[in-house]
Amino acid sequence: MQPTTVFYILIAIIIISFLIDKILDVLNTKHFDDKIPEKLADVYDEEEYKKSQEYKKTNAKFSNITSTFSIVLTVSFFFFDGFKYVDNFAKSFTNHPILVALIFFGVILIGSDILTTPFSYYKTFVIEEKFGFNKSTKTTFWLDKLKGWFMTIVLGGTILSLIILFYEFAGKDFWIYAWILVAFFSLFINMFYAKLFVPLFNKQTPLEDGELKWAIEKYAKKVGFTINNIFVIDGSKRSTKANAYFSGFGSQKRITLFDTLINDLETEEIVAVLAHEVGHYKRKHIIFNITTSILLTGLTLYILSIFINTPVLSEALGVSIPSFHIGLIAFGILYSPISEITGLFMNYMSRKFEYQADNYAKETFAANPLITSLKKLSKNSLSNLTPHPAYVFMHYSHPTLLERVKNLEK
């Protein structure tokens, strides 16, 4: 296959993906003004519903602007040999393959982030501020940005360097070593994310003794779930939106509650939310997700090992001397349709798991407090209660609120 043919295949994949997303966005937008389903009539009053509609429409318009900017920038970068210029820039400093790759991806990622930062700034301090969600300060925003860059450079740079090192000494068998590395890293992150990385951005404090902690411990004892680590995170530092999550295994497992969740929900509702999270653990959803992710990563790396040596991948991006980092860019785009399919499968399984976790909470605690908590959380985040089914199928990792309520009421 000729480099020019591969080039236009890459462009076609990027544009088709963009068009599919836009079609889904249009379909979803047409449902913004739908009547709220009867089972969800108590989520919003008339004024709140108008506010939620305005929030949805504002975000949809903003998304159109940002996605259009992104597609124009990306396609222009391809047509004007952007990868070739960045590659030459990196090679003007060194010929070492690892250092060249680090400079190459560093320029692209940081350059892209700089170009898109005005959009995230506007999203935070104009849109989220307008609708009463933003609690972040400008200092916090910029510190988060710097910390994000630091983590990308340290973690991303280390993993990329090791993968290229494996490629240099193992050739086409590099994927085996890279797979082991990524699998280990995935397990490490899952085990220690809350302990090592969350503190870089948020303060976590043990849940104080009191009604809530006693209620959680009583429920945990009832279902035989050993938990010694219940933490409260200062989510209100950035937003009024609430959340809770479970992480880790064994002695490292912990439940983390956003302070906004504690403020928004009653004790019984918080326990119901935690019963849902325990359901994920008891039904081994976390193990399934990690295992599946590792297996898919192995498949991806194996396919990459077959094509990475093909000169046409680098030549398609205007680089005459084949290199791992250029081939990786081309392969990533060529592989994206397969990645989209696996993503749909993972979303389907995630929605299925959400029903199972809801059922576990219903069976071991109660359905009604989980229903009221889900409604409150949807109301407080101005959620879309009437999304288009196709949009849900493609993008949602959770069932819609309506479907979850119907399931819980069975």
C-alpha positions in Angstrom: 0.0 0.0 0.0 1.3 3.5 -0.9 2.0 6.1 1.8 -0.5 8.5 0.1 -3.3 5.9 0.4 -2.5 5.3 4.1 -2.5 9.1 4.6 -6.0 9.5 3.2 -7.2 6.5 5.2 -6.0 8.2 8.3 -7.8 11.4 7.3 -11.0 9.5 6.5 -11.0 7.7 9.9 -10.6 11.0 11.7 -13.3 12.8 9.7 -15.8 9.9 9.8 -15.3 9.6 13.6 -16.0 13.3 13.9 -19.1 13.1 11.7 -20.5 10.2 13.7 -20.1 12.1 16.9 -21.8 15.2 15.4 -24.8 13.1 14.2 -25.2 11.6 17.7 -24.9 15.1 19.2 -27.7 16.4 16.9 -29.9 13.5 17.7 -29.3 14.0 21.4 -29.9 17.8 21.2 -33.4 17.2 19.6 -34.4 15.5 22.9 -33.4 18.3 25.2 -36.9 19.7 25.3 -38.7 16.4 25.7 -41.3 16.1 28.5 -39.8 14.5 31.6 -40.9 10.9 32.1 -43.6 10.5 34.7 -41.3 8.4 37.0 -38.9 11.3 37.1 -41.4 14.1 37.5 -40.2 14.8 41.0 -36.6 15.5 40.0 -37.1 19.0 38.7 -39.7 21.7 39.3 -40.5 23.9 36.3 -37.8 26.5 37.0 -35.1 23.9 37.6 -36.0 22.0 34.5 -35.6 25.2 32.4 -32.2 25.7 34.0 -31.2 22.1 33.1 -32.3 22.6 29.5 -30.3 25.8 29.3 -27.3 24.0 30.8 -27.6 21.2 28.3 -27.9 23.6 25.3 -25.0 25.7 26.5 -22.8 22.7 26.8 -23.9 21.4 23.4 -23.0 24.7 21.7 -19.7 24.8 23.5 -18.9 21.2 22.5 -19.6 22.0 18.9 -17.1 24.9 19.0 -14.3 22.8 20.7 -14.8 19.7 18.6 -14.7 21.8 15.4 -11.6 23.6 16.5 -10.0 20.2 17.3 -10.9 18.6 14.0 -9.6 21.6 12.0 -6.4 21.7 14.0 -5.8 18.0 13.6 -6.5 17.8 9.9 -4.4 20.9 9.2 -1.6 19.3 11.2 -1.7 16.3 8.9 -1.9 18.3 5.6 0.9 20.7 6.6 3.3 17.9 7.6 3.2 18.8 11.3 4.5 15.5 12.4 7.5 15.8 10.1 8.4 19.3 11.5 8.1 18.1 15.1 10.1 15.0 14.4 12.9 17.2 12.8 12.7 19.5 15.7 13.2 16.6 18.2 16.1 15.2 16.1 17.8 18.6 16.1 18.6 18.0 19.7 19.6 14.3 19.7 19.5 11.1 17.7 18.7 8.8 20.7 15.4 7.1 19.9 14.0 7.4 23.4 14.9 11.1 23.8 13.6 11.9 20.3 10.3 10.2 21.2 10.0 12.0 24.5 10.7 15.4 22.9 8.3 14.6 20.0 5.3 13.6 22.2 6.2 16.3 24.7 5.9 19.0 22.0 2.6 17.6 20.6 0.9 17.0 24.0 2.0 20.2 25.7 1.3 22.2 22.5 -2.1 20.7 22.2 -2.9 21.3 25.8 -1.8 25.0 25.6 -4.1 25.5 22.6 -7.1 23.9 24.3 -6.5 25.5 27.7 -8.6 28.6 26.9 -11.5 26.3 26.2 -11.2 24.5 29.6 -10.7 27.8 31.3 -13.9 29.1 29.7 -15.8 25.9 30.6 -14.8 26.2 34.2 -15.0 29.9 34.9 -17.8 30.9 32.6 -20.2 28.0 31.9 -19.8 26.1 35.2 -19.7 29.4 37.1 -22.9 30.6 35.4 -24.8 27.5 36.5 -23.4 27.5 40.1 -21.1 24.5 39.8 -17.7 26.0 39.9 -15.9 26.3 43.2 -12.4 26.3 41.8 -10.1 29.3 42.0 -7.8 30.5 39.2 -4.9 29.4 41.4 -6.3 25.9 41.8 -7.0 25.7 38.0 -3.4 26.6 37.0 -1.9 24.4 39.8 -4.0 21.4 38.5 -2.7 22.1 35.0 0.9 22.1 36.2 0.4 19.0 38.3 -1.2 17.2 35.3 1.8 18.1 33.1 4.1 16.8 35.8 2.3 13.5 36.1 2.2 13.1 32.3 5.9 13.8 32.0 6.9 11.5 34.8 4.5 8.6 34.4 3.9 8.8 30.7 7.5 9.5 29.9 8.7 6.6 32.0 6.3 4.1 30.4 7.0 5.3 26.9 10.8 5.2 27.5 10.6 1.6 28.7 8.4 0.5 25.8 10.9 1.9 23.3 13.7 0.3 25.3 11.9 -3.0 25.0 11.5 -2.4 21.3 15.2 -1.6 20.8 16.4 -4.9 22.4 13.5 -7.3 21.7 12.4 -6.3 18.3 9.0 -7.6 17.3 8.7 -9.4 20.6 8.7 -6.1 22.5 5.0 -6.3 23.0 5.3 -9.1 25.6 7.5 -7.0 27.8 5.4 -3.9 27.2 2.3 -5.9 28.1 3.8 -7.0 31.4 4.8 -3.4 32.1 1.3 -2.0 31.4 -0.4 -4.8 33.3 1.8 -4.1 36.4 1.2 -0.4 36.1 -2.6 -0.8 35.8 -2.7 -3.0 39.0 -0.4 -0.5 40.8 -2.6 2.4 39.9 -5.8 0.6 41.0 -4.2 -0.4 44.3 -2.5 2.9 45.2 -4.2 5.7 43.2 -6.2 7.0 46.1 -3.2 6.9 48.4 -0.4 8.3 46.1 -2.0 10.4 43.4 -5.3 11.8 44.8 -3.4 13.8 47.5 -1.7 15.7 44.8 -5.0 17.3 43.9 -7.3 16.9 46.9 -7.3 16.6 50.7 -8.6 13.3 52.1 -9.6 12.9 55.7 -10.9 9.8 57.6 -14.7 9.9 58.1 -15.3 11.1 61.6 -17.2 9.0 64.2 -20.9 9.7 64.1 -24.2 8.6 62.7 -23.0 8.2 59.1 -19.8 6.2 59.9 -21.8 3.9 62.3 -24.5 3.4 59.7 -21.8 2.5 57.1 -20.0 0.1 59.5 -23.3 -1.5 60.4 -24.2 -2.2 56.8 -20.6 -3.4 56.0 -20.8 -5.9 58.9 -24.2 -7.1 57.7 -22.9 -8.0 54.2 -19.5 -9.3 55.4 -17.6 -6.5 53.8 -14.4 -5.6 55.8 -13.6 -1.9 55.5 -11.3 0.0 57.6 -10.7 3.0 55.3 -13.6 5.4 54.8 -12.4 8.8 53.6 -13.9 12.2 52.8 -12.5 14.1 49.9 -12.8 17.9 49.5 -14.6 17.8 46.1 -16.2 21.1 47.0 -12.8 22.7 46.4 -13.6 22.5 42.7 -17.3 21.8 42.1 -20.7 21.4 43.8 -21.2 18.1 41.9 -21.1 15.0 44.1 -19.6 11.5 43.8 -18.3 8.4 45.7 -16.0 5.6 44.6 -14.4 2.4 45.7 -10.8 1.6 45.0 -8.0 -0.9 45.8 -7.9 -4.5 47.0 -7.2 -6.2 50.3 -5.7 -4.0 52.9 -5.6 -1.1 50.4 -9.3 -1.1 49.6 -11.1 2.1 50.6 -14.4 4.0 50.1 -14.1 7.7 49.3 -17.0 10.1 49.7 -17.1 13.6 48.3 -17.9 16.1 50.9 -20.6 17.4 48.5 -22.2 14.0 48.6 -22.4 14.1 52.4 -23.9 17.6 52.2 -26.5 16.7 49.5 -27.8 13.3 50.8 -29.3 11.9 53.9 -27.5 9.2 55.9 -29.7 6.4 54.6 -29.2 7.6 51.0 -25.4 7.7 51.4 -25.4 4.1 52.8 -27.5 3.1 49.7 -24.9 4.6 47.4 -22.2 2.8 49.2 -24.2 -0.5 49.0 -24.1 0.0 45.3 -20.4 0.4 45.4 -20.0 -2.6 47.5 -22.1 -4.5 45.0 -19.5 -3.8 42.3 -16.9 -5.3 44.6 -19.0 -8.3 45.6 -19.9 -9.0 42.0 -16.2 -8.9 41.0 -16.8 -6.1 38.5 -13.5 -4.4 39.3 -11.6 -7.6 38.6 -13.5 -8.1 35.3 -12.7 -4.6 34.2 -9.0 -4.7 35.1 -8.6 -8.2 33.5 -10.5 -7.2 30.3 -8.5 -4.0 30.1 -5.2 -5.9 30.4 -6.2 -8.5 27.8 -7.3 -5.8 25.3 -4.0 -4.0 25.9 -2.1 -7.2 25.2 -4.1 -7.6 21.9 -3.4 -4.0 20.9 0.3 -4.3 21.6 0.5 -7.6 19.7 -1.1 -6.0 16.6 1.1 -3.0 17.0 4.2 -5.3 17.0 3.1 -6.6 13.6 2.8 -3.2 11.9 5.2 -1.0 13.8 8.1 -2.0 11.5 6.2 -1.1 8.4 7.9 2.0 6.8 4.7 3.0 5.1 3.2 4.2 8.5 6.0 6.7 9.0 6.1 7.7 5.3 2.3 8.4 5.4 3.0 11.1 7.9 5.8 12.6 5.8 8.7 11.1 7.7 11.1 9.2 5.4 13.1 7.5 8.1 10.8 5.0 10.0 10.7 5.5 13.8 8.7 3.9 16.6 7.0 7.1 17.7 5.8 8.1 14.2 4.6 4.6 13.5 2.8 4.7 16.9 0.8 7.8 15.9 -0.3 6.3 12.6 -1.1 2.9 14.1 -3.2 4.6 16.9 -5.4 6.2 14.3 -5.7 3.1 12.2 -6.6 1.0 15.2 -9.2 3.5 16.5 -12.2 1.9 14.8 -11.3 -1.4 16.6 -10.8 0.6 19.8 -14.3 2.1 19.3 -15.8 -1.3 19.1 -14.1 -2.6 22.2 -15.2 0.7 23.9 -18.8 -0.1 23.0 -18.4 -3.5 24.5 -17.0 -2.1 27.7 -19.8 0.5 28.0 -22.3 -2.3 27.5 -20.8 -4.4 30.2 -20.5 -1.3 32.5 -24.2 -0.6 32.1 -25.0 -4.2 32.8 -22.8 -4.0 35.9 -24.6 -0.9 37.1 -27.9 -2.8 37.1 -26.3 -5.6 39.1 -24.8 -3.2 41.6 -28.2 -1.5 42.0 -29.8 -4.9 42.5 -27.3 -5.8 45.2 -28.0 -2.5 47.0 -31.7 -3.2 46.7 -31.4 -6.8 48.0 -29.0 -6.0 50.9 -30.2 -2.5 51.9 -33.2 -0.9 50.2 -34.3 0.4 46.8 -36.0 3.6 47.8 -33.1 5.5 49.4 -31.0 4.6 46.3 -33.7 5.9 44.0 -34.0 9.2 45.9 -30.2 9.6 46.0 -29.9 9.1 42.3 -32.7 11.6 41.7 -31.0 14.2 44.0 -27.6 13.7 42.3 -29.2 14.1 38.9 -31.0 17.2 40.0 -27.9 18.8 41.6 -25.8 18.2 38.4 -28.6 19.3 36.0 -28.4 15.9 34.3 -30.1 15.2 31.0 -33.1 13.0 31.8 -34.1 12.4 28.2 -31.0 11.4 26.2 -31.4 9.8 22.7 -31.0 6.0 22.8 -28.3 6.0 20.2 -26.3 8.5 22.2 -26.7 6.4 25.3 -25.6 3.3 23.4 -22.4 5.0 22.1 -21.4 7.1 25.1 -23.0 6.1 28.3 -21.2 3.9 30.8 -24.2 4.0 33.1 -27.9 3.3 32.3 -30.1 6.4 32.2 -31.7 7.5 35.4 -35.2 6.4 34.1 -33.9 2.8 33.4 -32.2 2.6 36.7 -35.4 3.7 38.6 -37.5 1.2 36.6 -35.1 -1.6 37.5 -35.1 -0.6 41.2 -38.8 -0.5 41.3 -39.3 -4.0 40.0 
